[in-house]
Amino acid sequence: MDTTHTTRTRTRWSMLIDRLGAPSARDCADAPPISPAPLAHHGHWNWLFADEMGLAVEAPRASFSSQDTAEDWLEANADSLGRLGVSAATLLDGEHAVYGPTPLRRTPEAA
């Protein structure tokens, strides 16, 4: 059992995220830049990304002040995230999943 806290075991997601490597510069060279997330001083909404196999994918971390803001950001950056290997996302409110994994809605020419 892999633990980081004496009373709590690590989740499968946290172990998968630890094992991921950052995408190579070659993989990201043609990807358009991902727009920065709006600053959220009290934000607790964020995304967990997965590939086609359902494994966690390392992507930009962002925190949002509302569910609407998080969803707008995901929609605006779906094509760029797809080029990083993201095919689905789960919306988190703090540590709790709100919904997902849901497939990214990419434009037809980007898919």
Backbone as a printed PyTorch tensor [residue, N CA C, xyz], in Angstrom:
tensor([[[  0.8560,  -1.1810,   0.0000],
         [  0.0000,   0.0000,   0.0000],
         [  0.8940,   1.2330,   0.0000]],

        [[  0.6390,   2.1100,  -0.9700],
         [  1.4370,   3.3290,  -1.1030],
         [  0.7050,   4.4550,  -0.3750]],

        [[  1.3080,   4.9830,   0.6570],
         [  0.6360,   6.0260,   1.4340],
         [  1.5230,   7.2350,   1.5950]],

        [[  0.8710,   8.3830,   1.7200],
         [  1.6060,   9.6060,   2.0190],
         [  1.1520,  10.1790,   3.3470]],

        [[  0.1190,   9.6320,   3.8880],
         [ -0.4340,  10.0830,   5.1570],
         [ -0.6960,   8.8380,   5.9730]],

        [[ -0.4050,   8.8570,   7.2330],
         [ -0.4930,   7.6430,   8.0450],
         [ -1.9010,   7.1040,   8.1930]],

        [[ -2.9250,   7.9400,   8.0090],
         [ -4.2920,   7.4500,   8.2080],
         [ -5.1040,   7.4010,   6.9200]],

        [[ -4.5110,   7.7980,   5.8030],
         [ -5.2860,   7.8440,   4.5670],
         [ -4.4680,   7.2520,   3.4240]],

        [[ -5.0380,   6.2980,   2.7070],
         [ -4.3440,   5.7360,   1.5590],
         [ -4.5210,   6.6550,   0.3600]],

        [[ -3.6190,   6.5700,  -0.5700],
         [ -3.6950,   7.3820,  -1.7750],
         [ -4.7310,   6.8020,  -2.7170]],

        [[ -5.3700,   7.6590,  -3.4700],
         [ -6.3590,   7.2060,  -4.4360],
         [ -5.6600,   6.7130,  -5.6890]],

        [[ -6.3790,   5.9630,  -6.5060],
         [ -5.8110,   5.5020,  -7.7680],
         [ -5.4480,   6.6810,  -8.6480]],

        [[ -6.2800,   7.7290,  -8.6410],
         [ -5.9920,   8.9130,  -9.4570],
         [ -4.6820,   9.5560,  -9.0320]],

        [[ -4.4530,   9.7090,  -7.7420],
         [ -3.2240,  10.3820,  -7.3070],
         [ -1.9970,   9.5530,  -7.6780]],

        [[ -2.1010,   8.2240,  -7.6160],
         [ -0.9690,   7.3960,  -8.0070],
         [ -0.7240,   7.4850,  -9.5060]],

        [[ -1.8010,   7.5300, -10.3140],
         [ -1.6320,   7.6660, -11.7540],
         [ -1.0070,   9.0010, -12.1230]],

        [[ -1.4570,  10.0480, -11.4740],
         [ -0.9170,  11.3720, -11.7580],
         [  0.5710,  11.4140, -11.4180]],

        [[  0.9800,  10.7780, -10.3230],
         [  2.3870,  10.7520,  -9.9420],
         [  3.2490,  10.0480, -10.9830]],

        [[  2.6960,   9.0740, -11.6750],
         [  3.4700,   8.2800, -12.6310],
         [  3.5370,   8.9150, -14.0190]],

        [[  2.7280,   9.9300, -14.2670],
         [  2.7260,  10.5570, -15.5860],
         [  3.9610,  11.4200, -15.7770]],

        [[  4.4450,  11.4190, -16.9820],
         [  5.5180,  12.3390, -17.3240],
         [  4.9230,  13.4950, -18.1080]],

        [[  5.5930,  14.6000, -18.1140],
         [  5.1390,  15.7500, -18.8860],
         [  5.2650,  15.4160, -20.3640]],

        [[  4.3430,  15.9200, -21.1930],
         [  4.4590,  15.6590, -22.6250],
         [  5.7460,  16.2880, -23.1590]],

        [[  6.3160,  15.6510, -24.1720],
         [  7.5630,  16.1780, -24.7240],
         [  7.2900,  17.4600, -25.4950]],

        [[  8.3360,  18.2430, -25.6850],
         [  8.2040,  19.5000, -26.4300],
         [  7.7430,  19.2220, -27.8490]],

        [[  8.1660,  18.1110, -28.4360],
         [  7.7630,  17.7490, -29.8010],
         [  6.2520,  17.5220, -29.8670]],

        [[  5.6890,  16.8750, -28.8520],
         [  4.2550,  16.5940, -28.8370],
         [  3.4290,  17.8700, -28.7690]],

        [[  3.9650,  18.8960, -28.1510],
         [  3.2150,  20.1250, -27.9260],
         [  3.5610,  21.2410, -28.9000]],

        [[  4.5130,  21.0060, -29.8110],
         [  5.0040,  22.0780, -30.6760],
         [  3.9060,  22.6630, -31.5500]],

        [[  3.0120,  21.8310, -32.0640],
         [  1.9720,  22.3100, -32.9700],
         [  0.6860,  22.7110, -32.2570]],

        [[  0.6150,  22.4900, -30.9810],
         [ -0.6130,  22.7960, -30.2390],
         [ -0.7290,  24.3030, -30.0260]],

        [[ -1.9340,  24.8450, -30.2720],
         [ -2.1050,  26.2650, -29.9690],
         [ -2.0020,  26.4770, -28.4690]],

        [[ -1.6270,  27.6690, -28.0580],
         [ -1.4880,  27.9140, -26.6210],
         [ -2.8290,  27.7970, -25.9080]],

        [[ -2.7690,  27.3340, -24.6880],
         [ -3.9660,  27.2300, -23.8620],
         [ -4.1450,  28.5520, -23.1450]],

        [[ -5.3480,  29.0970, -23.2420],
         [ -5.5690,  30.3990, -22.6150],
         [ -5.5030,  30.2570, -21.1030]],

        [[ -4.9580,  31.2580, -20.4420],
         [ -4.8560,  31.1750, -18.9810],
         [ -6.2360,  31.1950, -18.3350]],

        [[ -6.3390,  30.4970, -17.2410],
         [ -7.5960,  30.4970, -16.4930],
         [ -7.7320,  31.8210, -15.7670]],

        [[ -8.9490,  32.2950, -15.6140],
         [ -9.1350,  33.5250, -14.8420],
         [ -8.6590,  33.3310, -13.4090]],

        [[ -8.1540,  34.3820, -12.8130],
         [ -7.7080,  34.2960, -11.4300],
         [ -8.9010,  34.0610, -10.5120]],

        [[ -8.7620,  33.1010,  -9.6380],
         [ -9.8420,  32.7870,  -8.7100],
         [ -9.2360,  32.6910,  -7.3210]],

        [[ -9.4030,  33.7330,  -6.5450],
         [ -8.7980,  33.7460,  -5.2180],
         [ -9.5070,  32.7840,  -4.2490]],

        [[-10.7690,  32.5130,  -4.5030],
         [-11.5110,  31.5960,  -3.6370],
         [-11.9910,  30.3850,  -4.4190]],

        [[-11.3890,  30.1390,  -5.5780],
         [-11.8480,  29.0710,  -6.4570],
         [-11.5880,  27.6960,  -5.8920]],

        [[-12.5190,  26.8520,  -6.1300],
         [-12.3350,  25.4680,  -5.7270],
         [-12.8560,  24.5200,  -6.7990]],

        [[-13.2130,  25.0380,  -7.9530],
         [-13.6430,  24.2180,  -9.0790],
         [-12.4240,  23.9640,  -9.9550]],

        [[-12.1850,  22.7040, -10.3320],
         [-11.0900,  22.3970, -11.2280],
         [-11.3880,  21.1230, -11.9980]],

        [[-10.5100,  20.8180, -12.9390],
         [-10.7150,  19.6890, -13.8400],
         [ -9.6820,  18.6000, -13.5920]],

        [[-10.1180,  17.3700, -13.7560],
         [ -9.2340,  16.2110, -13.7840],
         [ -9.3370,  15.6550, -15.1970]],

        [[ -8.2140,  15.5160, -15.9040],
         [ -8.2170,  15.1240, -17.3090],
         [ -7.8220,  13.6650, -17.4720]],

        [[ -8.3840,  13.0200, -18.5110],
         [ -8.0770,  11.6150, -18.7900],
         [ -7.9070,  11.4120, -20.2890]],

        [[ -7.1450,  10.3690, -20.6510],
         [ -6.9720,  10.0210, -22.0570],
         [ -8.0440,   9.0240, -22.4740]],

        [[ -7.9160,   8.4810, -23.6960],
         [ -8.9250,   7.5500, -24.2130],
         [ -9.0380,   6.2740, -23.3930]],

        [[ -7.9650,   5.8950, -22.6980],
         [ -7.9750,   4.6870, -21.8690],
         [ -8.5090,   4.9600, -20.4670]],

        [[ -8.7960,   6.2380, -20.1620],
         [ -9.2790,   6.5910, -18.8380],
         [ -8.1780,   6.8810, -17.8360]],

        [[ -6.9300,   6.9530, -18.3200],
         [ -5.8040,   7.2470, -17.4340],
         [ -5.6230,   8.7490, -17.3110]],

        [[ -5.1940,   9.1830, -16.1580],
         [ -5.0090,  10.6100, -15.9080],
         [ -3.9640,  11.1860, -16.8510]],

        [[ -4.2220,  12.4000, -17.3170],
         [ -3.3250,  13.1090, -18.2200],
         [ -2.9040,  14.4030, -17.5450]],

        [[ -1.6130,  14.6870, -17.5860],
         [ -1.1240,  15.9340, -17.0300],
         [ -1.4660,  17.0640, -17.9900]],

        [[ -2.1510,  18.0470, -17.5000],
         [ -2.5540,  19.2070, -18.2930],
         [ -2.4910,  20.4210, -17.3800]],

        [[ -2.6470,  21.6030, -17.9320],
         [ -2.5590,  22.7990, -17.0860],
         [ -3.5180,  22.7380, -15.9040]],

        [[ -3.0030,  23.0740, -14.7450],
         [ -3.8390,  23.1280, -13.5470],
         [ -4.4580,  24.5020, -13.4660]],

        [[ -5.7260,  24.5450, -13.1780],
         [ -6.4300,  25.8200, -13.0680],
         [ -7.5140,  25.6750, -12.0170]],

        [[ -7.7950,  26.7550, -11.3300],
         [ -8.8360,  26.7900, -10.3170],
         [ -9.8070,  27.8930, -10.6960]],

        [[-11.0830,  27.6240, -10.5360],
         [-12.1230,  28.5510, -10.9780],
         [-13.0550,  28.8930,  -9.8270]],

        [[-13.6530,  30.0670,  -9.9060],
         [-14.5390,  30.5310,  -8.8390],
         [-15.9610,  30.0070,  -8.9860]],

        [[-16.3060,  29.4820, -10.1690],
         [-17.6590,  28.9620, -10.3590],
         [-17.6480,  27.8160, -11.3600]],

        [[-18.6870,  27.0370, -11.3540],
         [-18.8270,  25.9390, -12.2940],
         [-18.9260,  26.4840, -13.7110]],

        [[-19.6750,  27.5660, -13.9190],
         [-19.8230,  28.1540, -15.2540],
         [-18.4800,  28.5900, -15.8240]],

        [[-17.6560,  29.2350, -15.0130],
         [-16.3400,  29.6900, -15.4710],
         [-15.4750,  28.5020, -15.8580]],

        [[-15.4960,  27.4510, -15.0690],
         [-14.7160,  26.2420, -15.3600],
         [-15.1800,  25.6170, -16.6700]],

        [[-16.4810,  25.5130, -16.8670],
         [-17.0170,  24.9160, -18.0890],
         [-16.7030,  25.7670, -19.3170]],

        [[-16.7810,  27.0990, -19.1930],
         [-16.4430,  27.9860, -20.3050],
         [-14.9800,  27.8260, -20.7050]],

        [[-14.0900,  27.7360, -19.7050],
         [-12.6620,  27.5700, -19.9820],
         [-12.4080,  26.2510, -20.6950]],

        [[-13.0540,  25.1630, -20.2390],
         [-12.8600,  23.8590, -20.8640],
         [-13.3180,  23.8970, -22.3170]],

        [[-14.4660,  24.4930, -22.5730],
         [-14.9890,  24.5710, -23.9370],
         [-14.0450,  25.3800, -24.8390]],

        [[-13.5200,  26.4950, -24.3360],
         [-12.6300,  27.3490, -25.1200],
         [-11.2890,  26.6780, -25.4110]],

        [[-10.8660,  25.7310, -24.5800],
         [ -9.5550,  25.1070, -24.7230],
         [ -9.6080,  23.6400, -25.1110]],

        [[-10.7660,  23.1590, -25.5360],
         [-10.9300,  21.7330, -25.8370],
         [ -9.9690,  21.2560, -26.9180]],

        [[ -9.7880,  22.0310, -27.9820],
         [ -8.8970,  21.5980, -29.0630],
         [ -7.4480,  21.4920, -28.5890]],

        [[ -6.9770,  22.4770, -27.8530],
         [ -5.6030,  22.4580, -27.3430],
         [ -5.3910,  21.3160, -26.3550]],

        [[ -6.3610,  21.0910, -25.4920],
         [ -6.2560,  19.9870, -24.5370],
         [ -6.2460,  18.6490, -25.2700]],

        [[ -7.0470,  18.5350, -26.3240],
         [ -7.0690,  17.3080, -27.1150],
         [ -5.7130,  16.9980, -27.7190]],

        [[ -4.9910,  18.0210, -28.1500],
         [ -3.6540,  17.8160, -28.7100],
         [ -2.6520,  17.3570, -27.6520]],

        [[ -2.9700,  17.5800, -26.4040],
         [ -2.1150,  17.1040, -25.3030],
         [ -2.4720,  15.6790, -24.8880]],

        [[ -3.4630,  15.0890, -25.5540],
         [ -3.8650,  13.7210, -25.2360],
         [ -5.0820,  13.6130, -24.3540]],

        [[ -5.7140,  14.7430, -24.0410],
         [ -6.9160,  14.7290, -23.2000],
         [ -8.1170,  14.3690, -24.0670]],

        [[ -8.8980,  13.3930, -23.6410],
         [-10.1200,  13.0610, -24.3710],
         [-11.3610,  13.2030, -23.5000]],

        [[-11.1760,  13.3060, -22.1830],
         [-12.3160,  13.4480, -21.2780],
         [-11.8870,  14.2430, -20.0520]],

        [[-12.8830,  14.8320, -19.3840],
         [-12.6010,  15.6280, -18.1920],
         [-13.6700,  15.3860, -17.1380]],

        [[-13.2540,  15.4650, -15.8950],
         [-14.1590,  15.3470, -14.7550],
         [-14.0900,  16.6530, -13.9760]],

        [[-15.2440,  17.2470, -13.7130],
         [-15.2950,  18.4900, -12.9580],
         [-15.3080,  18.1760, -11.4710]],

        [[-14.4030,  18.8370, -10.7500],
         [-14.3020,  18.6480,  -9.3050],
         [-14.6970,  19.9290,  -8.5840]],

        [[-15.4480,  19.7760,  -7.5220],
         [-15.7550,  20.8750,  -6.6050],
         [-14.9750,  20.5550,  -5.3360]],

        [[-13.8120,  21.1730,  -5.2020],
         [-12.9180,  20.7750,  -4.1240],
         [-12.3730,  19.4010,  -4.4420]],

        [[-12.6260,  18.4380,  -3.5850],
         [-12.1770,  17.0640,  -3.8090],
         [-13.2890,  16.1570,  -4.3150]],

        [[-14.4870,  16.7060,  -4.5220],
         [-15.6410,  15.8900,  -4.8970],
         [-15.9610,  16.0360,  -6.3750]],

        [[-16.1480,  14.9070,  -7.0610],
         [-16.5160,  14.9330,  -8.4730],
         [-17.9600,  15.4090,  -8.6130]],

        [[-18.1700,  16.3830,  -9.4800],
         [-19.5070,  16.8880,  -9.7530],
         [-20.1250,  16.0720, -10.8810]],

        [[-19.3550,  15.8870, -11.9630],
         [-19.7600,  15.0110, -13.0540],
         [-18.5300,  14.6340, -13.8640]],

        [[-18.7180,  13.6170, -14.6670],
         [-17.6430,  13.1770, -15.5450],
         [-17.2070,  11.7610, -15.1950]],

        [[-16.3330,  11.2260, -15.9910],
         [-15.6730,  11.8800, -17.1060],
         [-16.6400,  12.1130, -18.2650]],

        [[-16.5100,  13.2660, -18.8670],
         [-17.3200,  13.6340, -20.0170],
         [-16.3640,  13.8870, -21.1940]],

        [[-16.7170,  13.4610, -22.4030],
         [-15.8210,  13.6740, -23.5350],
         [-15.6660,  15.1420, -23.8670]],

        [[-14.4870,  15.5190, -24.3690],
         [-14.2720,  16.8910, -24.8140],
         [-15.0550,  17.1250, -26.0970]],

        [[-15.6060,  18.3180, -26.2310],
         [-16.2970,  18.7000, -27.4710],
         [-15.3240,  19.4940, -28.3080]],

        [[-14.6620,  18.8090, -29.2380],
         [-13.6670,  19.4420, -30.0900],
         [-14.2920,  19.8310, -31.4290]],

        [[-13.7030,  20.8370, -32.0700],
         [-14.1840,  21.2220, -33.3890],
         [-13.8230,  20.1240, -34.3740]],

        [[-14.6480,  19.9070, -35.4190],
         [-14.3890,  18.7850, -36.3550],
         [-13.0040,  18.8280, -37.0080]],

        [[-12.5110,  20.0060, -37.3750],
         [-11.2040,  20.0660, -38.0270],
         [-10.0640,  19.7890, -37.0550]],

        [[-10.2850,  19.8940, -35.7460],
         [ -9.2340,  19.6490, -34.7470],
         [ -9.1860,  18.1700, -34.3450]],

        [[-10.2570,  17.4530, -34.5340],
         [-10.3500,  16.0680, -34.0830],
         [ -9.5890,  15.1090, -34.9190]]])
